[in-house]
Amino acid sequence: MSIAAFFCAYAGFSALCLGMDRHYEAVFDRALPSRHRVMLRLVGASALALSLWLSTRVWGWSYGAVEWIGILSFAGLMLIWWVSYRPVAALVAGAVCAVAAPLILIPTLT
């Protein structure tokens, strides 16, 4: 579950990153439409909330919230380092994390 929480956090931060004009233009070479900005921010916030839920589901609120903050720190740091040098690869990794998180959860939910 912690890996799925990390993947959700990284995907959420990637979506929030793409919701910014500068990063969107670096990846797609065009201006960010306002409807994409709102959608990317909603998806990013939802993925971060899902990451919190996954952490607290396993560890409870006392330790789960602490683990979640650590996951957010690590995911944010990874994205910041990676987006500085390879913005397209960093955000593609966010899409891969968004796909991988549910696949990791399937065996644990059954």
N, CA, C and O atoms as a GROMACS GRO file, in nm:
protein
  440
    1MET      N    1   0.080  -0.120   0.000
    1MET     CA    2   0.000   0.000   0.000
    1MET      C    3   0.085   0.127   0.000
    1MET      O    4   0.046   0.228  -0.059
    2SER      N    5   0.201   0.121   0.066
    2SER     CA    6   0.286   0.239   0.069
    2SER      C    7   0.340   0.272  -0.069
    2SER      O    8   0.358   0.389  -0.104
    3ILE      N    9   0.366   0.170  -0.147
    3ILE     CA   10   0.412   0.194  -0.284
    3ILE      C   11   0.300   0.255  -0.366
    3ILE      O   12   0.325   0.347  -0.445
    4ALA      N   13   0.180   0.207  -0.349
    4ALA     CA   14   0.066   0.265  -0.420
    4ALA      C   15   0.042   0.408  -0.376
    4ALA      O   16   0.008   0.493  -0.458
    5ALA      N   17   0.060   0.436  -0.247
    5ALA     CA   18   0.046   0.573  -0.197
    5ALA      C   19   0.152   0.663  -0.259
    5ALA      O   20   0.124   0.778  -0.294
    6PHE      N   21   0.275   0.611  -0.272
    6PHE     CA   22   0.381   0.689  -0.337
    6PHE      C   23   0.346   0.716  -0.483
    6PHE      O   24   0.362   0.828  -0.532
    7PHE      N   25   0.300   0.612  -0.554
    7PHE     CA   26   0.264   0.631  -0.694
    7PHE      C   27   0.152   0.733  -0.710
    7PHE      O   28   0.156   0.815  -0.802
    8CYS      N   29   0.053   0.729  -0.621
    8CYS     CA   30  -0.056   0.828  -0.627
    8CYS      C   31  -0.004   0.969  -0.599
    8CYS      O   32  -0.046   1.065  -0.663
    9ALA      N   33   0.087   0.980  -0.502
    9ALA     CA   34   0.143   1.111  -0.470
    9ALA      C   35   0.224   1.166  -0.587
    9ALA      O   36   0.213   1.284  -0.621
   10TYR      N   37   0.307   1.081  -0.648
   10TYR     CA   38   0.387   1.126  -0.762
   10TYR      C   39   0.298   1.164  -0.879
   10TYR      O   40   0.321   1.266  -0.945
   11ALA      N   41   0.196   1.084  -0.905
   11ALA     CA   42   0.103   1.116  -1.014
   11ALA      C   43   0.028   1.246  -0.984
   11ALA      O   44   0.006   1.326  -1.074
   12GLY      N   45  -0.010   1.265  -0.859
   12GLY     CA   46  -0.080   1.389  -0.821
   12GLY      C   47   0.007   1.512  -0.838
   12GLY      O   48  -0.037   1.613  -0.892
   13PHE      N   49   0.131   1.502  -0.792
   13PHE     CA   50   0.223   1.614  -0.810
   13PHE      C   51   0.252   1.639  -0.958
   13PHE      O   52   0.268   1.754  -0.999
   14SER      N   53   0.259   1.534  -1.037
   14SER     CA   54   0.281   1.550  -1.181
   14SER      C   55   0.163   1.622  -1.246
   14SER      O   56   0.182   1.709  -1.331
   15ALA      N   57   0.043   1.586  -1.206
   15ALA     CA   58  -0.076   1.654  -1.260
   15ALA      C   59  -0.077   1.801  -1.217
   15ALA      O   60  -0.109   1.888  -1.298
   16LEU      N   61  -0.044   1.828  -1.092
   16LEU     CA   62  -0.037   1.967  -1.047
   16LEU      C   63   0.072   2.043  -1.121
   16LEU      O   64   0.058   2.161  -1.151
   17CYS      N   65   0.182   1.974  -1.149
   17CYS     CA   66   0.292   2.035  -1.223
   17CYS      C   67   0.247   2.071  -1.365
   17CYS      O   68   0.278   2.179  -1.415
   18LEU      N   69   0.176   1.980  -1.430
   18LEU     CA   70   0.126   2.008  -1.564
   18LEU      C   71   0.018   2.115  -1.564
   18LEU      O   72  -0.009   2.177  -1.667
   19GLY      N   73  -0.043   2.138  -1.450
   19GLY     CA   74  -0.144   2.243  -1.438
   19GLY      C   75  -0.083   2.383  -1.434
   19GLY      O   76  -0.157   2.481  -1.428
   20MET      N   77   0.048   2.392  -1.437
   20MET     CA   78   0.118   2.521  -1.439
   20MET      C   79   0.161   2.552  -1.582
   20MET      O   80   0.205   2.464  -1.656
   21ASP      N   81   0.147   2.679  -1.621
   21ASP     CA   82   0.176   2.720  -1.758
   21ASP      C   83   0.318   2.682  -1.801
   21ASP      O   84   0.338   2.629  -1.910
   22ARG      N   85   0.414   2.709  -1.716
   22ARG     CA   86   0.555   2.688  -1.751
   22ARG      C   87   0.584   2.542  -1.785
   22ARG      O   88   0.648   2.513  -1.886
   23HIS      N   89   0.537   2.451  -1.703
   23HIS     CA   90   0.567   2.309  -1.725
   23HIS      C   91   0.485   2.252  -1.840
   23HIS      O   92   0.534   2.166  -1.914
   24TYR      N   93   0.362   2.297  -1.855
   24TYR     CA   94   0.279   2.250  -1.966
   24TYR      C   95   0.342   2.290  -2.099
   24TYR      O   96   0.348   2.209  -2.192
   25GLU      N   97   0.390   2.413  -2.108
   25GLU     CA   98   0.453   2.460  -2.232
   25GLU      C   99   0.585   2.387  -2.259
   25GLU      O  100   0.620   2.365  -2.375
   26ALA      N  101   0.657   2.350  -2.155
   26ALA     CA  102   0.783   2.277  -2.173
   26ALA      C  103   0.758   2.138  -2.230
   26ALA      O  104   0.841   2.085  -2.304
   27VAL      N  105   0.644   2.079  -2.197
   27VAL     CA  106   0.615   1.944  -2.244
   27VAL      C  107   0.544   1.946  -2.379
   27VAL      O  108   0.580   1.869  -2.468
   28PHE      N  109   0.444   2.031  -2.395
   28PHE     CA  110   0.359   2.026  -2.514
   28PHE      C  111   0.386   2.138  -2.615
   28PHE      O  112   0.325   2.138  -2.722
   29ASP      N  113   0.474   2.231  -2.585
   29ASP     CA  114   0.508   2.343  -2.675
   29ASP      C  115   0.386   2.424  -2.718
   29ASP      O  116   0.378   2.468  -2.833
   30ARG      N  117   0.293   2.444  -2.628
   30ARG     CA  118   0.177   2.531  -2.655
   30ARG      C  119   0.123   2.581  -2.522
   30ARG      O  120   0.160   2.532  -2.415
   31ALA      N  121   0.036   2.680  -2.531
   31ALA     CA  122  -0.020   2.739  -2.410
   31ALA      C  123  -0.118   2.642  -2.343
   31ALA      O  124  -0.180   2.559  -2.409
   32LEU      N  125  -0.130   2.655  -2.214
   32LEU     CA  126  -0.219   2.570  -2.135
   32LEU      C  127  -0.362   2.622  -2.144
   32LEU      O  128  -0.389   2.733  -2.098
   33PRO      N  129  -0.454   2.543  -2.202
   33PRO     CA  130  -0.595   2.585  -2.204
   33PRO      C  131  -0.653   2.586  -2.061
   33PRO      O  132  -0.613   2.506  -1.977
   34SER      N  133  -0.745   2.678  -2.036
   34SER     CA  134  -0.799   2.692  -1.901
   34SER      C  135  -0.876   2.567  -1.858
   34SER      O  136  -0.874   2.532  -1.740
   35ARG      N  137  -0.944   2.499  -1.951
   35ARG     CA  138  -1.018   2.378  -1.912
   35ARG      C  139  -0.923   2.265  -1.871
   35ARG      O  140  -0.956   2.184  -1.784
   36HIS      N  141  -0.804   2.260  -1.932
   36HIS     CA  142  -0.704   2.161  -1.891
   36HIS      C  143  -0.646   2.196  -1.755
   36HIS      O  144  -0.617   2.107  -1.674
   37ARG      N  145  -0.628   2.325  -1.730
   37ARG     CA  146  -0.572   2.368  -1.602
   37ARG      C  147  -0.661   2.323  -1.487
   37ARG      O  148  -0.612   2.269  -1.388
   38VAL      N  149  -0.789   2.346  -1.499
   38VAL     CA  150  -0.882   2.307  -1.392
   38VAL      C  151  -0.886   2.156  -1.376
   38VAL      O  152  -0.884   2.106  -1.263
   39MET      N  153  -0.891   2.084  -1.487
   39MET     CA  154  -0.896   1.938  -1.480
   39MET      C  155  -0.768   1.881  -1.418
   39MET      O  156  -0.776   1.791  -1.334
   40LEU      N  157  -0.653   1.930  -1.459
   40LEU     CA  158  -0.527   1.880  -1.404
   40LEU      C  159  -0.514   1.908  -1.255
   40LEU      O  160  -0.461   1.826  -1.180
   41ARG      N  161  -0.561   2.023  -1.212
   41ARG     CA  162  -0.555   2.055  -1.069
   41ARG      C  163  -0.650   1.967  -0.989
   41ARG      O  164  -0.616   1.925  -0.879
   42LEU      N  165  -0.766   1.940  -1.043
   42LEU     CA  166  -0.860   1.851  -0.973
   42LEU      C  167  -0.806   1.708  -0.965
   42LEU      O  168  -0.816   1.643  -0.861
   43VAL      N  169  -0.750   1.660  -1.075
   43VAL     CA  170  -0.692   1.526  -1.076
   43VAL      C  171  -0.574   1.518  -0.979
   43VAL      O  172  -0.559   1.419  -0.907
   44GLY      N  173  -0.490   1.621  -0.976
   44GLY     CA  174  -0.377   1.623  -0.885
   44GLY      C  175  -0.419   1.622  -0.739
   44GLY      O  176  -0.364   1.547  -0.658
   45ALA      N  177  -0.516   1.705  -0.706
   45ALA     CA  178  -0.564   1.709  -0.567
   45ALA      C  179  -0.631   1.578  -0.529
   45ALA      O  180  -0.616   1.531  -0.416
   46SER      N  181  -0.705   1.519  -0.621
   46SER     CA  182  -0.770   1.391  -0.593
   46SER      C  183  -0.668   1.279  -0.573
   46SER      O  184  -0.686   1.194  -0.486
   47ALA      N  185  -0.562   1.280  -0.652
   47ALA     CA  186  -0.458   1.177  -0.636
   47ALA      C  187  -0.386   1.193  -0.503
   47ALA      O  188  -0.350   1.094  -0.439
   48LEU      N  189  -0.363   1.315  -0.460
   48LEU     CA  190  -0.300   1.337  -0.330
   48LEU      C  191  -0.392   1.293  -0.216
   48LEU      O  192  -0.346   1.236  -0.117
   49ALA      N  193  -0.522   1.319  -0.230
   49ALA     CA  194  -0.618   1.274  -0.129
   49ALA      C  195  -0.624   1.122  -0.125
   49ALA      O  196  -0.634   1.063  -0.018
   50LEU      N  197  -0.620   1.058  -0.241
   50LEU     CA  198  -0.618   0.912  -0.246
   50LEU      C  199  -0.492   0.857  -0.180
   50LEU      O  200  -0.495   0.753  -0.114
   51SER      N  201  -0.381   0.926  -0.199
   51SER     CA  202  -0.256   0.885  -0.135
   51SER      C  203  -0.270   0.891   0.017
   51SER      O  204  -0.222   0.802   0.088
   52LEU      N  205  -0.333   0.995   0.068
   52LEU     CA  206  -0.357   1.005   0.213
   52LEU      C  207  -0.446   0.892   0.261
   52LEU      O  208  -0.419   0.831   0.364
   53TRP      N  209  -0.550   0.864   0.187
   53TRP     CA  210  -0.641   0.756   0.226
   53TRP      C  211  -0.569   0.622   0.229
   53TRP      O  212  -0.591   0.542   0.321
   54LEU      N  213  -0.485   0.596   0.131
   54LEU     CA  214  -0.411   0.470   0.128
   54LEU      C  215  -0.316   0.458   0.246
   54LEU      O  216  -0.303   0.350   0.305
   55SER      N  217  -0.250   0.566   0.282
   55SER     CA  218  -0.158   0.560   0.396
   55SER      C  219  -0.232   0.539   0.527
   55SER      O  220  -0.188   0.460   0.611
   56THR      N  221  -0.341   0.609   0.545
   56THR     CA  222  -0.414   0.596   0.671
   56THR      C  223  -0.494   0.466   0.679
   56THR      O  224  -0.526   0.420   0.788
   57ARG      N  225  -0.525   0.407   0.565
   57ARG     CA  226  -0.597   0.280   0.566
   57ARG      C  227  -0.512   0.169   0.626
   57ARG      O  228  -0.564   0.081   0.695
   58VAL      N  229  -0.384   0.172   0.599
   58VAL     CA  230  -0.295   0.068   0.648
   58VAL      C  231  -0.251   0.095   0.792
   58VAL      O  232  -0.256   0.006   0.876
   59TRP      N  233  -0.208   0.216   0.820
   59TRP     CA  234  -0.143   0.247   0.947
   59TRP      C  235  -0.232   0.320   1.047
   59TRP      O  236  -0.192   0.340   1.161
   60GLY      N  237  -0.351   0.360   1.007
   60GLY     CA  238  -0.434   0.441   1.096
   60GLY      C  239  -0.394   0.587   1.085
   60GLY      O  240  -0.296   0.621   1.019
   61TRP      N  241  -0.470   0.674   1.151
   61TRP     CA  242  -0.446   0.817   1.136
   61TRP      C  243  -0.319   0.863   1.205
   61TRP      O  244  -0.255   0.957   1.158
   62SER      N  245  -0.281   0.800   1.315
   62SER     CA  246  -0.166   0.851   1.390
   62SER      C  247  -0.035   0.832   1.311
   62SER      O  248   0.039   0.928   1.292
   63TYR      N  249  -0.008   0.712   1.266
   63TYR     CA  250   0.116   0.688   1.192
   63TYR      C  251   0.096   0.710   1.042
   63TYR      O  252   0.190   0.748   0.973
   64GLY      N  253  -0.023   0.687   0.991
   64GLY     CA  254  -0.049   0.703   0.848
   64GLY      C  255  -0.027   0.845   0.800
   64GLY      O  256   0.024   0.867   0.690
   65ALA      N  257  -0.066   0.943   0.882
   65ALA     CA  258  -0.045   1.083   0.842
   65ALA      C  259   0.104   1.117   0.838
   65ALA      O  260   0.148   1.193   0.751
   66VAL      N  261   0.180   1.062   0.930
   66VAL     CA  262   0.324   1.086   0.931
   66VAL      C  263   0.390   1.020   0.810
   66VAL      O  264   0.476   1.078   0.745
   67GLU      N  265   0.347   0.897   0.781
   67GLU     CA  266   0.400   0.828   0.664
   67GLU      C  267   0.365   0.904   0.536
   67GLU      O  268   0.447   0.916   0.445
   68TRP      N  269   0.243   0.957   0.530
   68TRP     CA  270   0.198   1.030   0.412
   68TRP      C  271   0.283   1.155   0.390
   68TRP      O  272   0.318   1.186   0.275
   69ILE      N  273   0.317   1.226   0.495
   69ILE     CA  274   0.401   1.344   0.480
   69ILE      C  275   0.540   1.305   0.427
   69ILE      O  276   0.597   1.376   0.345
   70GLY      N  277   0.592   1.193   0.474
   70GLY     CA  278   0.719   1.144   0.422
   70GLY      C  279   0.709   1.106   0.275
   70GLY      O  280   0.799   1.134   0.196
   71ILE      N  281   0.598   1.041   0.239
   71ILE     CA  282   0.576   1.004   0.099
   71ILE      C  283   0.565   1.128   0.012
   71ILE      O  284   0.622   1.134  -0.097
   72LEU      N  285   0.492   1.229   0.060
   72LEU     CA  286   0.480   1.354  -0.015
   72LEU      C  287   0.615   1.420  -0.034
   72LEU      O  288   0.646   1.471  -0.142
   73SER      N  289   0.696   1.420   0.071
   73SER     CA  290   0.829   1.481   0.062
   73SER      C  291   0.914   1.410  -0.041
   73SER      O  292   0.978   1.474  -0.125
   74PHE      N  293   0.916   1.279  -0.036
   74PHE     CA  294   0.998   1.201  -0.129
   74PHE      C  295   0.948   1.216  -0.273
   74PHE      O  296   1.028   1.235  -0.364
   75ALA      N  297   0.817   1.206  -0.293
   75ALA     CA  298   0.761   1.218  -0.428
   75ALA      C  299   0.785   1.359  -0.485
   75ALA      O  300   0.820   1.374  -0.602
   76GLY      N  301   0.766   1.460  -0.402
   76GLY     CA  302   0.790   1.597  -0.447
   76GLY      C  303   0.935   1.622  -0.483
   76GLY      O  304   0.966   1.687  -0.583
   77LEU      N  305   1.024   1.570  -0.400
   77LEU     CA  306   1.167   1.587  -0.427
   77LEU      C  307   1.208   1.516  -0.556
   77LEU      O  308   1.284   1.571  -0.637
   78MET      N  309   1.158   1.394  -0.574
   78MET     CA  310   1.189   1.321  -0.698
   78MET      C  311   1.141   1.398  -0.820
   78MET      O  312   1.212   1.409  -0.920
   79LEU      N  313   1.019   1.451  -0.813
   79LEU     CA  314   0.964   1.524  -0.927
   79LEU      C  315   1.043   1.653  -0.952
   79LEU      O  316   1.072   1.686  -1.067
   80ILE      N  317   1.077   1.724  -0.847
   80ILE     CA  318   1.152   1.849  -0.864
   80ILE      C  319   1.287   1.823  -0.929
   80ILE      O  320   1.327   1.893  -1.022
   81TRP      N  321   1.357   1.722  -0.879
   81TRP     CA  322   1.488   1.691  -0.938
   81TRP      C  323   1.476   1.649  -1.083
   81TRP      O  324   1.554   1.690  -1.168
   82TRP      N  325   1.377   1.565  -1.109
   82TRP     CA  326   1.364   1.511  -1.244
   82TRP      C  327   1.311   1.613  -1.344
   82TRP      O  328   1.354   1.615  -1.459
   83VAL      N  329   1.217   1.696  -1.302
   83VAL     CA  330   1.158   1.792  -1.394
   83VAL      C  331   1.257   1.902  -1.432
   83VAL      O  332   1.241   1.968  -1.535
   84SER      N  333   1.358   1.922  -1.350
   84SER     CA  334   1.460   2.023  -1.382
   84SER      C  335   1.546   1.982  -1.501
   84SER      O  336   1.589   2.067  -1.578
   85TYR      N  337   1.569   1.852  -1.517
   85TYR     CA  338   1.658   1.805  -1.622
   85TYR      C  339   1.586   1.736  -1.738
   85TYR      O  340   1.626   1.751  -1.853
   86ARG      N  341   1.482   1.664  -1.710
   86ARG     CA  342   1.406   1.592  -1.812
   86ARG      C  343   1.257   1.609  -1.786
   86ARG      O  344   1.192   1.518  -1.733
   87PRO      N  345   1.200   1.725  -1.824
   87PRO     CA  346   1.060   1.750  -1.790
   87PRO      C  347   0.962   1.652  -1.855
   87PRO      O  348   0.864   1.612  -1.792
   88VAL      N  349   0.988   1.613  -1.977
   88VAL     CA  350   0.896   1.520  -2.044
   88VAL      C  351   0.901   1.383  -1.976
   88VAL      O  352   0.797   1.322  -1.950
   89ALA      N  353   1.020   1.335  -1.948
   89ALA     CA  354   1.034   1.204  -1.884
   89ALA      C  355   0.974   1.204  -1.743
   89ALA      O  356   0.915   1.105  -1.702
   90ALA      N  357   0.990   1.314  -1.671
   90ALA     CA  358   0.935   1.322  -1.536
   90ALA      C  359   0.783   1.314  -1.537
   90ALA      O  360   0.723   1.250  -1.451
   91LEU      N  361   0.722   1.379  -1.633
   91LEU     CA  362   0.576   1.380  -1.638
   91LEU      C  363   0.520   1.254  -1.702
   91LEU      O  364   0.407   1.214  -1.673
   92VAL      N  365   0.596   1.190  -1.789
   92VAL     CA  366   0.556   1.058  -1.839
   92VAL      C  367   0.561   0.957  -1.725
   92VAL      O  368   0.475   0.869  -1.715
   93ALA      N  369   0.661   0.970  -1.638
   93ALA     CA  370   0.668   0.882  -1.520
   93ALA      C  371   0.546   0.903  -1.431
   93ALA      O  372   0.500   0.808  -1.367
   94GLY      N  373   0.494   1.025  -1.426
   94GLY     CA  374   0.371   1.051  -1.351
   94GLY      C  375   0.253   0.976  -1.409
   94GLY      O  376   0.170   0.923  -1.335
   95ALA      N  377   0.245   0.971  -1.541
   95ALA     CA  378   0.137   0.896  -1.605
   95ALA      C  379   0.154   0.746  -1.580
   95ALA      O  380   0.055   0.676  -1.558
   96VAL      N  381   0.277   0.698  -1.582
   96VAL     CA  382   0.302   0.557  -1.553
   96VAL      C  383   0.263   0.525  -1.409
   96VAL      O  384   0.204   0.420  -1.382
   97CYS      N  385   0.295   0.615  -1.316
   97CYS     CA  386   0.255   0.595  -1.176
   97CYS      C  387   0.103   0.594  -1.161
   97CYS      O  388   0.049   0.518  -1.080
   98ALA      N  389   0.035   0.679  -1.237
   98ALA     CA  390  -0.111   0.682  -1.229
   98ALA      C  391  -0.172   0.551  -1.276
   98ALA      O  392  -0.276   0.508  -1.225
   99VAL      N  393  -0.110   0.487  -1.373
   99VAL     CA  394  -0.158   0.357  -1.422
   99VAL      C  395  -0.116   0.244  -1.328
   99VAL      O  396  -0.191   0.149  -1.307
  100ALA      N  397   0.004   0.254  -1.271
  100ALA     CA  398   0.057   0.146  -1.188
  100ALA      C  399  -0.009   0.137  -1.052
  100ALA      O  400  -0.022   0.028  -0.997
  101ALA      N  401  -0.052   0.248  -0.996
  101ALA     CA  402  -0.109   0.247  -0.861
  101ALA      C  403  -0.232   0.156  -0.850
  101ALA      O  404  -0.238   0.074  -0.758
  102PRO      N  405  -0.329   0.165  -0.941
  102PRO     CA  406  -0.442   0.071  -0.930
  102PRO      C  407  -0.402  -0.074  -0.953
  102PRO      O  408  -0.460  -0.165  -0.894
  103LEU      N  409  -0.303  -0.097  -1.039
  103LEU     CA  410  -0.258  -0.233  -1.064
  103LEU      C  411  -0.194  -0.296  -0.942
  103LEU      O  412  -0.204  -0.416  -0.920
  104ILE      N  413  -0.127  -0.214  -0.861
  104ILE     CA  414  -0.068  -0.264  -0.737
  104ILE      C  415  -0.177  -0.293  -0.634
  104ILE      O  416  -0.164  -0.385  -0.554
  105LEU      N  417  -0.283  -0.214  -0.638
  105LEU     CA  418  -0.390  -0.230  -0.538
  105LEU      C  419  -0.481  -0.350  -0.565
  105LEU      O  420  -0.545  -0.400  -0.472
  106ILE      N  421  -0.490  -0.396  -0.687
  106ILE     CA  422  -0.583  -0.506  -0.721
  106ILE      C  423  -0.560  -0.629  -0.635
  106ILE      O  424  -0.658  -0.682  -0.580
  107PRO      N  425  -0.438  -0.679  -0.619
  107PRO     CA  426  -0.421  -0.799  -0.535
  107PRO      C  427  -0.455  -0.776  -0.387
  107PRO      O  428  -0.497  -0.870  -0.318
  108THR      N  429  -0.436  -0.654  -0.337
  108THR     CA  430  -0.462  -0.630  -0.196
  108THR      C  431  -0.609  -0.611  -0.164
  108THR      O  432  -0.650  -0.628  -0.049
  109LEU      N  433  -0.689  -0.576  -0.262
  109LEU     CA  434  -0.831  -0.552  -0.238
  109LEU      C  435  -0.915  -0.678  -0.248
  109LEU      O  436  -1.030  -0.679  -0.204
  110THR      N  437  -0.860  -0.784  -0.306
  110THR     CA  438  -0.938  -0.907  -0.320
  110THR      C  439  -0.915  -1.002  -0.206
  110THR      O  440  -0.973  -1.111  -0.203
   0.00000   0.00000   0.00000
